[in-house]
Amino acid sequence: MKLKVFVLAGMVALVASCGSDGKKDDKSAQPQEEVKEAVEVDPMKDKGIGPVKSITLGEIDQAMADQGHELFKAKCSACHKEDKRFVGPALAGVTERRTPEWIMNMILNPEVMVAENPIAKQLLAEYLSPMANQSLTEQEARFVLEYFRTLKVAE
């Protein structure tokens, strides 16, 4: 019985000490502007940071989507799945959550995006793994975007 009490007391002390540096946790020390900026960003207006400033999309080009699917399997599938969270977010429906420019800029310029773009910063905080730069060309990123346009969220 004494051993159980001792182990329990030790566990409580361990849990209580986790993450504490002896200072009071002050959540107000976080810059309010950064929090405000993250809340106010409309993901369907954010074009991201990178070379892609504007894209005009028409009907889905199946040949481009097929090339994008091959690129996805070769370059992206280690971290992303179409229909479920993995190392990174599920990609089904991504074109309904982000602008085409943002998607391409995230593919082409992930280091700057996770450092400077509020939405990319939120994703990094949530998934704890930065987007890897796969060194795709702008045309290859466009193929991947076209493939993403074919991925719909299952109902």
N, C-alpha and C positions, 0 to 999 in steps of 0.2 A: 504494500500500500504506500509506504514512504517513497519507494522508487517511482511509482506512478505520479505522485505529487511533485517529486523533484523533476521528473521529465516534463510534466505539464508546465511547471514554473519556468523551466529553461526555454521551452517553446514560446511561451508568452513573452519572455524577455527578448528572445530572438526576433519575434515578429514586431515587437514594439520598437526595436532598434533599427529595423530595416529602413533604409532611405533617409535616416535622420543624421544630420551633421551637427546636432546640438542646437541648431537655430530654429526659431519658430518658423513654420511654413507660411510664407507671405505670398499669397496668390496675387495680390495687388502689385507685386513687383514686375509682373509681365506688362510690357508696353500695351496700353489700351488701343493705340492706333493699329497695331498688328492684328489684334483680335477683331476690331471693327472692320478692317479691310477684308479679312477672311469671310466675315459674315455677309458683307455687302456685294461680293462678287457674283455676278450672274453668269453661270457656266455656259449659257447659250449665247453670250455676247463676248466672252473672253476668247481672244484669238491666240493667246499664248505669246511666247517670246522665241523668235527664230526667223528663219528665212521666208516662211510662208505667211504672206499678208492677206491673201484673198484666194478663194477657190469658188468656182461656179460648178455646181453639180447638176447633172441631168439624170437620165435614166441609168440604172446600174448597168455597167459594161461587164458582162459575164467573163469575157476573156481577161480583163484586168483583174477581176475578183479572183479568178482561178490562179493567176500569177501571184496575187497577194496571199492566197491561201498557202501556196508552196513556200513563199517567204516566211509567212507566219509559222508554219511547221518547222522550218529550218532555224529561224532566228528568235522566235518569241515564245514558243510553246514550253520551254523550260520553266518559264515564270508565269505565263498566262494560260488560262483555260477559257474556252468559249463561254461556258455556262456556269462556272463556279469560281469562287475566290480561291486563289492559290498563293503563290509568292506575291503576285500582283492581283489587281481586281479582275473580275470576270469581264469579258469584252462584249458579250451579247448585249445589244442595246446601247453601246457606248456612243453611237452617233446620235442618240436621242438625249444624251447627257452632256455632250461636249460638242463644240463647233468642229468642223472639219479642219480648220486651220490649227486649232489647239491640238488636235490629235496628231497631225503631221509634225507640228513643232515639238511635241513631246517625244515623238519617234526620232526626229532629227537632231534635237538640241536638249536632251534630257538633263545634262548637268546644269545648264543655266535655268531651265524650267524649275527643277526642284530647289534651286537656290533663290529664285526671284519671283516665280509665279505663285500667287496665293493658293490656287487650287492644287497645283503640283506639290506645294509644301504640305497641304492638308493630307494628300495621298501618302506622302512620305511618312508623315506622323502616324497615319493609320496602319500602313503596311510595313513600316520600319525597314524597308529595303528600297534603295534608290533605283530608278529605271536605268537599265544598262544601255549604253550607246552601242548599237549594233552596226554602226557605220553604214547605214543604208543611204542610197542616193535619194534625191527628192522624188524621182520617178518611182523608185521601189517603195518609198513611203506612201506614195499615191496609190500604188497597187494594194498595199496593205489596208489603206483607208477604204478602198473599194470593196475589199473582202469584208471589212468590218460592217459596211453598209448592208451586207447580206445576212448578218447575224442579228436575229430578233430574239427578244426575251420570250421564253416559253410561257404560255398562259395557263 
